[in-house]
């Protein structure tokens, strides 16, 4: 997919280009997440996590230790619950 463009309306709305919608598998009512990464903003479909997100949830910044599949699943569950907790 090449570079896609959107125009911002006076109300701050944008259209997501069709190629991007297809790639992300999104349609009407889909929720997008916007993440500030310094001089970049990452936009992704809500509920999708990067390998960095999963690694952080499992290892809390420490070098990886051997884990069982159940321990890994529990780490992912805790991360998702914390990330989507209502405050």
Secondary structure per residue as TSV (DSSP state, phi and psi in degrees):
chain	resnum	aa	ss	phi	psi
A	1	X	-	360.0	131.3
A	2	X	-	-79.8	-174.0
A	3	X	-	-67.2	129.3
A	4	X	-	-108.4	151.2
A	5	X	-	-125.7	147.6
A	6	X	-	-135.6	150.5
A	7	X	-	-107.3	137.4
A	8	X	-	-89.1	130.7
A	9	X	-	-81.4	172.3
A	10	X	T	-61.2	-25.3
A	11	X	T	-87.8	2.8
A	12	X	S	83.6	15.0
A	13	X	-	-91.9	153.4
A	14	X	-	-132.8	160.4
A	15	X	-	-102.1	137.1
A	16	X	-	-90.3	122.0
A	17	X	-	-55.9	146.5
A	18	X	H	-55.3	-41.1
A	19	X	H	-62.7	-37.1
A	20	X	H	-70.3	-42.2
A	21	X	H	-59.8	-42.8
A	22	X	H	-64.4	-45.6
A	23	X	H	-61.6	-41.3
A	24	X	H	-85.2	-11.3
A	25	X	T	66.9	41.4
A	26	X	-	-111.5	155.4
A	27	X	-	-145.8	-165.7
A	28	X	T	-55.5	134.6
A	29	X	T	86.3	-6.2
A	30	X	-	-65.7	149.1
A	31	X	-	-106.9	130.9
A	32	X	E	-109.5	147.2
A	33	X	E	-107.5	141.2
A	34	X	E	-117.3	120.2
A	35	X	E	-118.1	123.8
A	36	X	E	-78.6	120.7
A	37	X	E	-123.0	55.0
A	38	X	T	75.2	-107.7
A	39	X	T	-92.0	10.8
A	40	X	E	-133.2	156.2
A	41	X	E	-124.0	125.8
A	42	X	E	-97.1	128.1
A	43	X	E	-114.2	129.4
A	44	X	E	-146.1	160.7
A	45	X	E	-66.8	132.0
A	46	X	T	-60.0	141.8
A	47	X	T	95.9	-7.9
A	48	X	-	-101.6	137.1
A	49	X	-	-122.8	145.5
A	50	X	-	-80.0	165.6
A	51	X	H	-63.1	-29.7
A	52	X	H	-65.5	-39.9
A	53	X	H	-60.9	-46.9
A	54	X	H	-65.5	-43.8
A	55	X	H	-60.8	-45.4
A	56	X	H	-61.7	-38.6
A	57	X	H	-67.2	-36.2
A	58	X	H	-82.9	-37.5
A	59	X	H	-116.5	-5.9
A	60	X	T	50.2	39.1
A	61	X	T	83.0	-6.4
A	62	X	S	-86.2	160.6
A	63	X	-	-60.5	145.3
A	64	X	-	-59.6	138.5
A	65	X	-	-112.2	152.9
A	66	X	-	-57.4	133.8
A	67	X	-	-135.8	152.2
A	68	X	-	-81.3	165.7
A	69	X	H	-61.7	-40.3
A	70	X	H	-63.2	-39.1
A	71	X	H	-63.8	-40.4
A	72	X	H	-66.1	-43.2
A	73	X	H	-61.2	-40.9
A	74	X	H	-65.2	-39.6
A	75	X	H	-61.0	-42.3
A	76	X	H	-65.2	-44.0
A	77	X	H	-58.2	-46.2
A	78	X	H	-61.6	-42.8
A	79	X	H	-63.0	-46.9
A	80	X	H	-64.1	-42.8
A	81	X	H	-61.6	-44.7
A	82	X	H	-66.9	-38.9
A	83	X	H	-68.3	-33.0
A	84	X	T	-106.3	12.5
A	85	X	-	-69.3	141.9
A	86	X	-	-89.4	131.1
A	87	X	-	-104.4	360.0
